[in-house]
Amino acid sequence: MKKKIYVFLAVLSLFTVNSCTNLEEIVLDETSATGLSDKQAAEGIIAPVYALLPNLFQHTNYFALQEISTDEAILPYRGGTDWGDNGIYLAMHMHTYTSTDPNLRNTWNLILQGMSRAITAINSLPTLNDPSSKTFLAEARGMRAYYSLLTLDLFGVVFVKENLGETSKVIRGNEAVEYIKNELLAVEPNLDATVGPGRLSKGAAWGLLARLYLNAAFYRDPYAAQLTFKPEDMDKVVEYCDKIISSGQYQLSRDYFSIFNDDNHTNKELVFAVDQRADLNGHNRMAYFSLSGDQFPLPAYTNANGTDGPAITPDYYRTWVNAYAPQDPSVDPRFYKQNLSIYSNPADSCVAAENFNINRGILRGQQYGLIRRNGVFLKCADGKMKVAKLFHDTRNKPTLAVDFTEKVDFTVEGSNYNTGYRVEKYEFSKKSVSGRNFGEADIVIVRLADVYLMRAEAKLRKSNDAASALADVNTVRAARNITTPPPPLTTMSLDLLYRERGFEFYWEMIRRTDMIRFGKYEDKWTEKSSTDRNKRIFPIPQTAIDGASNLPGYLVQNPSY
């Protein structure tokens, strides 16, 4: 029997000459491929539905929108020469972004390409007889709902489309919320509970439903002066969080940073993630993005370094200081993990290559590491790696120490290569020859800690059940006990929960949505003074608006753009 192999091209034809929002990619009928079983064909159809997630979650796409637009991340024009990019990162942080921003366009295109692939799979899988096709069909439809959730959250729109040849219907507000909800509910019975975090499972669907209900007030009325959280929505958040917790499938990790290690695919805290294992050509750049260009994490690769990208803002850092004063924030093991003992023992400056690991978490002050001269790392007399204070040699600034300062802003002084405390949350891949490739850690989309904190928030918002919310928050804190866990909290409120979410989920690409839900996105912080509620929703890329111009009124730009 002749089989079809569906080859999905990376370029999406979103707007065609004769129709608009035609989520369509070229499908090739490979007539020579006659030996595929229906199971193999089904696997070949579902794989592309997930395949673009690593691109979407790259550092300059979804991360930029969700983090650099917030108080957690700032990316200045480093040294007046790096990361200028026509001011797009300055604008993202100041909320002056426009419809021509290339990161907005790329993110939009990648989401819609994923949606297109899901629609193709939805139409193709029913033609196959293997039992796996039923599960894959549920995954494809569920992933279409997930991509719709992203467009609703970021751009305030959802495209509804069942067949590749038809024009999508554009929906917003409550209609969009109901559509995504109904799609996830429809597929949940046919999803597998045990497929792992890299595929849409029952647990993942429950997590997305909880997130949808928790943010429904924002999605229904995105520009409201005050969001209205319906009690019945909060009940649903609790219901789906309960399902995940009571399933027994997931477990809070004792070692916080192991959640973000290269081998985190098997970490039981992950509910849903971007699968980036080596055999799937993982290439996330999260570990390299914030490090200095003179931090070299791998003794095996002299070209693997950082890029002096974003830092945390002083405003965000002060939330840690204020929470733990007079103690240092490092009493919380989520803040920092020291792997180089030279910080605490200056005499320990020779380290065996196999034992060298850079520090993790929020990096402050003078940094130590491998010293590179003339393209090679220096070694001690005993053959171990030489570890010492770092300077900005690669920037031709050998007297400027890699000494990260709290101050970082868009002034000349605040934009130097050493300004701003940096973040090394995800592990730097041991196989990365440049820092810009491999990166095999799965990128977290939903994890169990978020489930506990979503449940806590829902209980607070519905009935101010502070006792139950406090118990959930302290459950998460107490779990991080590979060393001394964070001290338990004694009271709970929405403000304290917001602060706790900042501690637990920093740089995990949910901060913007959190800030909007907690009424913080219009606040002022480092280099950001805009209080415009319209900026909660990003502009629809101008390329999309232009592509839809043959149907006047079809794709309307969001307010203020």
C-alpha positions as a printed Julia matrix, in Angstrom:
561×3 Matrix{Float64}:
   0.0    0.0    0.0
   1.31   3.42  -0.91
   1.89   5.67   2.1
   2.24   9.41   2.37
   5.11  11.06   4.16
   4.24  14.59   5.13
   7.22  16.86   4.81
   6.61  20.22   6.48
   8.54  23.19   5.23
   9.79  25.77   7.7
   8.2   28.67   5.87
   4.55  29.3    6.65
   2.23  30.7    4.03
   0.05  32.59   6.46
  -1.52  34.92   3.96
  -1.94  33.74   0.38
  -2.93  35.77  -2.65
  -6.53  34.62  -2.59
  -7.14  33.97   1.07
  -6.01  35.27   4.39
  -4.75  33.49   7.49
  -4.45  30.32   5.46
  -2.45  28.25   7.95
  -0.97  26.04   5.3
   2.35  24.38   4.6
   3.4   22.4    1.59
   2.64  18.67   1.82
   4.62  16.38  -0.44
   3.38  12.95  -1.52
   6.5   10.79  -1.5
   5.27   8.0   -3.77
   8.47   6.01  -3.4
   7.93   5.57   0.35
   5.86   2.41   0.2
   7.19   0.56   3.21
   5.87   2.63   6.1
   3.47   1.11   8.56
   0.52   3.17   9.77
   2.27   3.55  13.12
   5.4    4.94  11.47
   3.3    7.25   9.34
   1.45   8.5   12.43
   4.73   9.2   14.21
   5.96  11.09  11.16
   2.84  13.23  11.14
   2.8   14.17  14.84
   6.52  14.95  15.17
   6.39  18.26  13.23
   3.62  19.51  15.52
   6.21  19.78  18.31
   9.3   20.39  16.19
   9.27  24.19  16.21
   8.91  24.59  19.97
  12.71  24.81  20.45
  12.79  27.71  17.98
   9.86  29.42  19.68
  11.5   29.13  23.09
  14.83  30.49  21.93
  16.23  33.41  23.87
  15.28  36.11  21.35
  11.72  35.0   20.69
   9.26  34.01  23.41
  11.78  34.75  26.17
  12.23  38.33  25.0
   8.49  38.95  24.98
   7.78  37.33  28.33
  10.84  38.43  30.31
  12.57  41.47  28.83
   9.2   43.26  28.87
   9.15  42.81  32.67
  11.05  43.75  35.82
  12.95  40.44  35.75
  15.16  41.08  32.73
  16.8   44.04  31.05
  19.09  44.03  28.0
  21.0   47.29  27.54
  23.1   48.28  24.56
  26.23  46.59  25.91
  29.29  48.79  25.64
  27.54  50.78  22.94
  28.34  48.01  20.45
  26.47  44.81  21.39
  22.76  43.97  21.49
  21.79  47.31  19.96
  19.54  45.64  17.38
  17.96  48.96  16.41
  16.74  49.46  19.96
  14.25  46.58  20.04
  15.37  45.31  23.45
  15.29  48.81  24.91
  11.79  49.28  23.52
  10.64  45.89  24.8
  11.69  46.79  28.32
  10.25  50.33  28.18
   6.94  49.16  26.63
   7.45  51.21  23.5
   7.49  48.16  21.24
   5.93  48.48  17.79
   4.35  46.26  15.16
   7.63  46.08  13.21
   9.61  44.46  16.06
  11.34  41.42  14.49
  11.15  39.34  17.68
   7.39  39.86  17.79
   7.16  38.87  14.13
   9.31  35.77  14.58
   7.35  34.66  17.64
   4.04  35.18  15.82
   5.24  33.24  12.79
   6.59  30.31  14.82
   3.36  29.96  16.8
   1.27  30.01  13.65
   3.57  27.54  11.93
   3.07  25.2   14.86
  -0.67  25.7   14.58
  -0.51  24.98  10.86
   1.3   21.73  11.48
  -1.26  20.76  14.1
  -4.1   21.35  11.63
  -2.32  19.26   9.01
  -1.94  16.44  11.54
  -5.59  16.72  12.6
  -6.65  16.2    9.0
  -4.12  13.46   8.23
  -4.17  11.17  11.27
  -7.78   9.93  10.88
  -6.75   8.24   7.61
  -4.48   5.84   9.51
  -5.59   2.63  11.23
  -2.92   2.21  13.9
  -4.25   2.66  17.48
  -1.56   5.27  18.17
  -3.18   7.64  15.7
  -6.05   8.25  18.15
  -3.63   9.45  20.82
  -1.63  11.47  18.31
  -4.82  13.07  17.04
  -5.66  14.18  20.58
  -2.15  15.57  20.95
  -2.35  17.47  17.67
  -5.69  19.01  18.6
  -4.43  19.8   22.09
  -1.3   21.43  20.69
  -3.46  23.56  18.43
  -5.21  24.69  21.61
  -1.84  25.4   23.25
  -0.69  27.51  20.3
  -4.04  29.31  20.47
  -3.44  29.99  24.16
  -0.12  31.61  23.23
  -1.64  33.88  20.57
  -4.43  34.86  22.98
  -1.99  35.64  25.79
   0.47  37.58  23.64
  -1.64  39.15  20.91
  -5.24  38.89  22.14
  -6.44  36.84  19.15
  -7.15  33.22  18.29
  -7.5   31.72  14.82
 -10.11  28.99  14.43
  -9.61  26.72  11.48
 -10.39  23.06  10.8
  -9.22  22.54   7.23
  -6.16  23.84   5.46
  -8.07  25.32   2.54
 -10.4   27.55   4.52
  -9.95  31.04   5.89
  -9.53  31.19   9.65
 -12.1   32.8   11.88
 -10.59  35.4   14.2
 -11.95  35.37  17.75
 -11.1   37.3   20.89
 -12.12  37.62  24.53
 -14.53  35.17  26.12
 -15.19  33.41  22.82
 -11.49  32.6   22.58
 -11.34  31.39  26.19
 -14.3   29.08  25.63
 -12.82  27.73  22.41
  -9.48  26.82  24.0
 -11.2   25.35  27.05
 -13.51  23.17  24.94
 -10.64  21.95  22.78
  -8.57  20.87  25.78
 -11.56  19.21  27.41
 -12.39  17.36  24.2
  -8.94  15.81  23.84
  -8.13  15.09  27.49
  -9.83  11.63  27.58
  -7.7   10.41  24.67
  -4.35  11.72  25.89
  -1.81   9.34  27.37
  -0.93   9.97  31.0
   2.6    8.57  30.8
   4.24   9.91  27.63
   6.74  12.13  29.44
   7.03  15.9   29.58
   7.95  16.39  25.92
   4.49  15.46  24.67
   1.02  16.64  25.58
  -0.21  14.31  28.31
  -3.28  14.33  30.53
  -1.26  16.15  33.17
  -0.11  18.74  30.64
  -3.7   19.35  29.51
  -4.8   19.78  33.14
  -1.95  22.23  33.7
  -2.92  24.26  30.62
  -6.55  24.28  31.7
  -5.56  25.54  35.15
  -3.45  28.27  33.55
  -6.29  29.21  31.19
  -8.83  29.53  34.02
  -6.39  31.43  36.23
  -5.78  34.02  33.51
  -9.3   34.04  32.09
 -10.08  37.42  33.67
  -7.23  38.95  31.65
  -8.11  37.1   28.47
 -11.79  38.1   28.61
 -11.14  41.78  29.32
  -7.44  42.48  28.69
  -7.6   46.25  29.22
  -9.7   46.3   32.38
  -8.62  48.73  35.08
  -9.12  45.88  37.54
  -9.43  42.25  36.51
 -12.45  40.32  37.74
 -11.68  36.75  38.81
 -14.81  34.62  38.75
 -15.22  32.19  41.68
 -16.19  29.4   39.27
 -12.93  29.94  37.35
 -10.93  29.66  40.56
 -12.79  26.45  41.41
 -11.67  25.03  38.08
  -8.07  26.03  38.76
  -8.2   24.11  42.04
  -9.89  21.14  40.35
  -7.23  20.71  37.68
  -4.36  21.38  40.04
  -5.81  18.74  42.37
  -5.86  16.27  39.48
  -2.18  16.77  38.79
  -1.1   16.62  42.43
  -3.26  13.61  43.29
  -2.15  11.68  40.2
   1.09  10.8   41.99
   2.99  11.09  38.71
   4.89  14.22  39.57
   7.27  15.11  42.38
   8.84  18.32  43.61
  12.6   18.26  43.12
  14.81  18.43  46.21
  17.57  20.08  44.18
  16.07  23.21  42.65
  18.67  23.6   39.92
  18.38  19.97  38.83
  15.04  21.01  37.33
  17.1   22.91  34.75
  19.99  20.48  34.2
  20.86  18.95  30.87
  19.33  15.64  31.97
  16.09  17.17  33.26
  13.91  15.23  30.82
  13.44  12.59  33.53
  12.97  15.09  36.35
   9.59  14.28  37.89
   8.74  17.91  38.53
   8.28  18.56  34.81
   4.68  18.28  33.64
   5.06  19.77  30.16
   8.27  20.92  28.51
  10.06  21.55  25.24
  11.9   18.31  24.52
  15.48  19.18  23.64
  17.41  16.0   24.27
  20.53  15.52  22.21
  19.02  13.03  19.78
  16.34  15.63  19.01
  18.96  18.25  18.16
  18.34  20.4   21.2
  19.77  23.88  20.83
  18.41  26.19  23.51
  20.67  29.11  24.36
  19.27  29.92  27.78
  22.53  29.1   29.57
  24.74  31.29  27.39
  22.44  34.31  27.02
  23.23  36.12  30.27
  26.83  35.03  30.93
  29.81  37.25  30.25
  31.74  36.75  27.06
  34.68  36.0   29.33
  32.98  33.2   31.22
  33.99  29.86  29.71
  32.03  27.05  31.38
  33.63  24.07  29.62
  37.28  23.01  29.87
  36.84  20.96  26.7
  35.8   23.9   24.49
  37.75  27.14  24.31
  35.1   28.83  22.16
  32.12  28.11  24.42
  31.32  31.29  26.3
  28.57  33.74  27.12
  27.4   36.81  25.26
  26.87  39.55  27.89
  23.14  39.59  27.31
  20.34  40.4   29.76
  20.61  40.93  33.49
  18.04  41.16  36.25
  16.87  44.63  37.21
  17.78  46.19  40.56
  14.04  46.35  41.25
  13.68  42.6   40.99
  16.87  41.97  42.96
  15.59  44.16  45.79
  12.55  41.89  46.22
  14.99  39.2   47.35
  16.94  41.55  49.59
  13.81  42.92  51.23
  12.41  39.44  51.8
  15.47  38.07  53.6
  17.13  41.07  55.26
  19.27  41.13  57.31
  20.36  37.79  55.83
  21.72  37.52  52.31
  19.24  36.23  49.68
  21.5   33.21  49.12
  19.92  31.63  52.21
  17.26  30.63  49.7
  18.74  27.78  47.62
  16.74  28.93  44.6
  18.72  32.15  44.47
  22.21  30.76  44.07
  24.21  27.54  43.94
  27.98  27.74  44.38
  29.97  25.19  42.42
  33.35  26.94  42.36
  34.82  26.82  45.85
  37.33  29.55  45.05
  34.63  31.98  46.17
  34.79  30.63  49.69
  38.38  29.35  49.56
  40.71  31.6   47.49
  43.49  29.03  47.75
  41.43  26.56  45.74
  42.46  27.92  42.34
  43.37  24.66  40.58
  40.44  22.47  39.59
  40.4   19.15  37.76
  38.67  19.55  34.41
  36.07  16.9   35.25
  35.16  18.77  38.44
  34.84  22.23  36.96
  31.28  23.58  36.98
  30.23  27.2   36.93
  27.93  28.61  39.57
  24.19  28.67  39.04
  21.36  31.02  39.8
  21.81  34.77  40.21
  25.48  35.71  39.81
  26.76  38.79  41.63
  30.08  40.52  42.02
  33.5   39.32  40.92
  33.37  36.19  38.79
  36.02  33.49  38.72
  36.63  30.95  36.01
  38.88  29.47  33.38
  41.58  31.8   32.08
  42.07  31.78  28.31
  45.2   33.11  26.67
  45.94  32.89  22.94
  43.02  30.54  22.44
  43.93  28.01  25.15
  43.1   27.65  28.83
  45.87  28.09  31.38
  46.72  25.12  33.58
  48.36  24.71  36.95
  51.66  22.86  37.37
  49.77  19.68  38.26
  47.79  19.8   35.01
  44.55  21.0   36.58
  42.62  23.93  35.19
  43.73  27.35  36.39
  40.84  29.27  37.99
  41.17  32.98  38.78
  39.46  36.36  38.61
  37.98  37.1   35.21
  38.44  40.25  33.15
  36.81  41.35  29.91
  39.67  40.2   27.7
  37.45  39.15  24.81
  36.05  42.71  24.73
  39.57  44.17  24.57
  39.02  45.57  28.06
  41.62  43.63  30.07
  41.37  46.0   33.04
  37.57  45.78  33.32
  36.79  42.99  35.76
  33.91  40.61  35.21
  32.45  42.06  38.37
  28.69  42.13  38.05
  27.07  45.18  39.61
  23.56  45.69  40.9
  23.24  48.82  38.8
  22.15  48.29  35.22
  20.22  50.67  33.02
  20.34  52.34  29.61
  22.91  55.0   30.53
  26.46  54.64  29.22
  27.65  53.67  32.69
  24.78  51.26  33.26
  25.22  49.57  29.88
  28.81  48.45  30.32
  29.72  44.79  29.91
  29.88  44.17  33.64
  26.62  45.8   34.68
  23.7   43.89  36.12
  23.51  40.66  38.07
  23.3   37.72  35.68
  21.26  34.53  35.59
  22.59  31.03  35.0
  19.48  28.98  35.7
  19.68  26.35  32.95
  22.81  24.23  32.87
  25.41  25.07  30.25
  25.47  22.01  27.99
  28.59  19.9   28.37
  28.54  19.3   24.62
  28.24  22.87  23.42
  31.27  23.87  21.39
  30.14  27.5   21.26
  27.39  28.04  23.8
  25.09  28.72  20.88
  24.36  25.1   20.07
  23.11  21.94  21.78
  21.7   23.12  25.11
  19.95  19.85  25.86
  17.91  20.87  28.89
  14.18  20.66  28.31
  12.64  24.13  28.58
   9.92  24.14  31.21
   6.37  25.02  30.16
   4.5   23.67  33.21
   6.01  22.13  36.34
   4.6   20.87  39.61
   5.66  23.88  41.67
   3.53  26.08  39.42
   0.61  23.74  39.99
   0.89  24.21  43.76
   1.22  27.98  43.45
  -1.66  28.25  40.96
  -3.84  26.36  43.43
  -2.72  28.66  46.24
  -3.56  31.72  44.18
  -6.99  30.43  43.22
  -7.84  29.8   46.86
  -6.72  33.3   47.8
  -8.64  34.94  44.99
 -11.87  33.06  45.61
 -12.21  33.02  49.37
  -9.01  34.49  50.83
  -8.14  31.03  52.15
  -4.73  32.13  53.37
  -4.13  29.0   55.45
  -4.47  26.63  52.49
  -2.48  28.92  50.23
   0.29  29.17  52.82
   0.42  25.38  53.08
   0.85  25.02  49.31
   3.59  27.65  49.16
   5.48  26.14  52.08
   5.19  22.69  50.53
   7.15  23.97  47.57
   9.7   25.81  49.71
  10.27  22.85  52.02
  10.83  20.51  49.08
  14.07  22.3   48.11
  16.02  20.51  50.81
  19.09  19.06  49.12
  20.77  21.77  51.21
  19.04  23.98  53.76
  15.57  24.81  52.41
  14.17  28.34  52.39
  12.66  29.23  55.75
   8.9   28.64  55.87
   6.61  31.62  55.52
   4.22  32.42  58.35
   1.62  34.51  56.51
   0.21  34.61  53.01
  -1.41  37.24  50.81
  -1.63  37.94  47.09
   1.36  40.29  47.32
   3.44  37.66  49.1
   2.36  35.01  46.59
   3.36  37.28  43.72
   6.76  37.74  45.33
   7.06  33.98  45.8
   6.27  33.33  42.15
   9.1   35.71  41.28
  11.48  33.68  43.44
  10.39  30.3   42.15
   9.88  30.97  38.43
  12.32  33.74  37.5
  13.26  33.69  33.83
  10.85  30.83  33.05
   8.86  32.94  30.6
   5.71  33.46  32.66
   6.6   36.79  34.34
   4.72  39.08  31.94
   1.52  37.1   32.34
   1.99  37.02  36.11
   2.56  40.77  36.25
  -0.61  41.45  34.3
  -2.69  39.11  36.46
  -1.41  40.66  39.68
  -1.86  44.23  38.41
   1.88  44.99  38.27
   2.53  45.38  34.55
   1.74  49.1   34.58
   4.12  49.7   37.5
   7.39  51.6   37.06
  10.76  49.87  37.24
  14.29  50.23  35.88
  14.06  52.31  32.67
  10.3   51.67  32.37
   7.77  54.39  33.19
   4.84  53.58  30.89
   1.51  52.99  32.63
  -0.42  52.27  29.42
  -2.78  49.29  29.9
  -2.86  48.81  26.14
   0.7   47.49  26.35
  -0.53  44.34  28.11
  -1.18  43.0   24.62
   1.52  43.12  21.97
   0.87  44.55  18.52
  -0.02  42.16  15.76
   3.04  42.16  13.47
   2.73  44.6   10.6
   3.57  41.84   8.13
   0.42  40.0    9.24
  -1.7   43.14   8.99
  -0.34  43.81   5.52
  -0.93  40.22   4.47
  -4.57  40.5    5.45
  -5.11  43.8    3.67
  -7.07  42.15   0.83
  -9.89  41.55   3.36
 -10.57  44.92   5.02
 -11.51  44.62   8.68
 -10.5   40.97   8.93
  -7.39  41.33  11.1
  -7.69  44.47  13.21
  -4.6   45.88  14.92
  -4.67  46.0   18.7
  -5.35  49.36  20.39
  -2.56  51.99  20.58
  -0.47  50.5   17.76
